[in-house]
Amino acid sequence: MTIDVGSKAPAFDLETDTGRVSLAALGGKTVVLYFYPKDDTPGCTNEGKDFSALLPRFAEAGAVVIGASKDSAKAHARFRAKYDLTVELGSDPEAKTIEAYDSWVQKSLYGRQYMGIDRSTFVIDGSGVIRAIWRKVKVAGHAEAVLKAVQGLG
């Protein structure tokens, strides 16, 4: 199944360092779900900081922001504490949710092929429909662009 704007968002239920987060439990709210490769790496840290800095504005727009990677909930707790991140971070060690959102992709580095997370973001409306998608995200300015898209839903 290909994920496109207008598609029904795949359900997810992820462990976090504070409990669990699921699409079903967030029913009726706009959800920003972003996938990132690895805790405590430069791009992922900056992305988490950017979304955290804008979290009050996302909340004003009625949106919840959730980051997800294959890292454990325990690793997420350390990552959040180290950088004072306020976004919720979901753990998807088997990449089931990452795969459901077509964000587990073949990558290439120095001629070596491997599977990894495509840095990508999805805006899901309160009815569970995907309203915006970003793939191969460049971190600089991304959180602001997502916020504008969320604000445009209202």
C-alpha positions as CSV (number, residue, x, y, z in Angstrom):
1,M,0.0,0.0,0.0
2,T,1.4,3.4,-1.0
3,I,0.8,6.3,1.4
4,D,-0.3,9.5,-0.3
5,V,-2.1,12.7,0.7
6,G,-5.7,11.7,1.1
7,S,-4.9,8.2,2.3
8,K,-6.2,6.8,5.6
9,A,-3.3,6.9,8.0
10,P,-2.0,3.5,9.2
11,A,-2.7,2.9,12.8
12,F,0.2,3.0,15.2
13,D,0.8,2.2,18.9
14,L,4.3,3.1,20.1
15,E,6.1,2.8,23.4
16,T,7.5,6.1,24.7
17,D,9.6,7.0,27.7
18,T,6.4,8.2,29.4
19,G,4.0,5.3,28.4
20,R,2.4,4.6,25.0
21,V,1.1,6.8,22.2
22,S,-1.4,5.6,19.6
23,L,-3.3,7.1,16.7
24,A,-6.5,5.7,18.1
25,A,-6.0,7.4,21.5
26,L,-5.4,10.7,19.7
27,G,-8.6,10.5,17.7
28,G,-10.0,13.9,16.8
29,K,-6.6,15.7,17.1
30,T,-4.3,16.7,14.3
31,V,-1.2,14.5,14.6
32,V,2.3,15.4,13.2
33,L,4.2,12.1,13.0
34,Y,7.8,12.4,12.0
35,F,10.3,9.6,11.4
36,Y,14.0,10.2,12.0
37,P,17.0,7.9,11.7
38,K,18.7,7.9,15.1
39,D,18.7,9.6,18.5
40,D,21.6,11.9,19.4
41,T,22.9,12.5,15.9
42,P,23.2,16.1,14.5
43,G,20.3,16.2,12.1
44,C,17.9,14.3,14.4
45,T,18.9,16.4,17.4
46,N,18.3,19.7,15.5
47,E,14.9,18.3,14.2
48,G,13.9,17.4,17.8
49,K,14.9,20.8,19.0
50,D,13.1,22.6,16.3
51,F,9.8,20.7,16.9
52,S,10.2,21.2,20.6
53,A,10.7,24.9,20.3
54,L,7.5,25.2,18.2
55,L,5.5,22.7,20.3
56,P,3.4,25.4,22.0
57,R,2.4,26.8,18.6
58,F,1.5,23.3,17.4
59,A,-0.7,22.9,20.6
60,E,-2.4,26.2,19.8
61,A,-3.2,24.8,16.4
62,G,-4.7,21.7,18.0
63,A,-1.8,19.4,16.9
64,V,0.2,16.8,18.7
65,V,3.8,16.2,17.6
66,I,5.3,12.7,17.8
67,G,8.8,11.7,16.6
68,A,9.6,8.0,15.9
69,S,12.7,6.0,15.3
70,K,13.9,2.5,15.9
71,D,15.7,3.6,19.2
72,S,14.4,2.2,22.5
73,A,12.1,4.2,24.8
74,K,15.0,4.2,27.3
75,A,17.3,5.8,24.6
76,H,14.6,8.3,23.9
77,A,14.4,9.2,27.6
78,R,18.2,9.9,27.6
79,F,17.9,11.9,24.3
80,R,15.0,14.0,25.5
81,A,16.8,14.8,28.8
82,K,20.1,15.6,27.2
83,Y,18.6,18.2,24.8
84,D,15.5,19.3,26.8
85,L,13.3,17.9,24.1
86,T,9.5,18.2,24.8
87,V,8.2,16.3,21.8
88,E,6.9,12.8,22.4
89,L,9.3,10.1,20.9
90,G,7.9,6.7,20.0
91,S,10.0,3.6,19.8
92,D,9.5,1.3,16.8
93,P,12.4,-1.2,17.1
94,E,10.9,-3.6,14.5
95,A,10.1,-0.7,12.1
96,K,6.5,-1.8,11.7
97,T,5.1,1.7,11.9
98,I,8.0,3.1,9.9
99,E,7.3,0.5,7.2
100,A,3.5,1.1,7.3
101,Y,4.3,4.8,6.4
102,D,6.7,3.8,3.5
103,S,9.6,5.3,5.4
104,W,11.8,2.2,5.6
105,V,13.8,2.6,2.4
106,Q,16.9,1.4,0.6
107,K,19.7,3.9,1.0
108,S,23.2,4.2,-0.3
109,L,26.4,5.4,1.4
110,Y,29.8,5.2,-0.2
111,G,28.4,2.7,-2.7
112,R,27.0,0.4,0.0
113,Q,23.3,-0.3,-0.1
114,Y,21.4,-0.7,3.1
115,M,17.9,-0.3,4.6
116,G,17.2,2.7,6.7
117,I,14.7,5.4,7.8
118,D,13.7,8.0,5.3
119,R,13.5,11.3,7.3
120,S,9.8,12.0,6.6
121,T,6.8,13.8,8.2
122,F,3.1,13.2,8.0
123,V,0.2,15.5,9.0
124,I,-2.8,13.4,10.0
125,D,-6.1,15.2,10.5
126,G,-8.6,14.5,13.3
127,S,-10.4,12.0,11.0
128,G,-7.3,9.9,10.5
129,V,-6.6,11.2,6.9
130,I,-3.1,12.2,5.8
131,R,-3.2,15.9,4.8
132,A,0.5,16.5,4.1
133,I,3.7,14.5,3.5
134,W,7.3,15.5,3.4
135,R,9.9,12.9,2.3
136,K,13.7,13.1,2.3
137,V,13.4,16.0,4.8
138,K,16.1,18.7,5.1
139,V,16.0,19.7,8.7
140,A,16.6,23.5,8.4
141,G,13.2,25.2,8.3
142,H,11.2,22.0,8.3
143,A,9.4,22.3,11.6
144,E,8.2,25.8,10.6
145,A,6.9,24.5,7.2
146,V,5.0,21.7,9.0
147,L,3.5,24.3,11.5
148,K,2.3,26.4,8.5
149,A,0.6,23.3,7.0
150,V,-1.0,22.5,10.3
151,Q,-2.2,26.0,10.8
152,G,-3.7,25.9,7.3
153,L,-5.9,23.0,8.2
154,G,-7.9,25.1,10.7
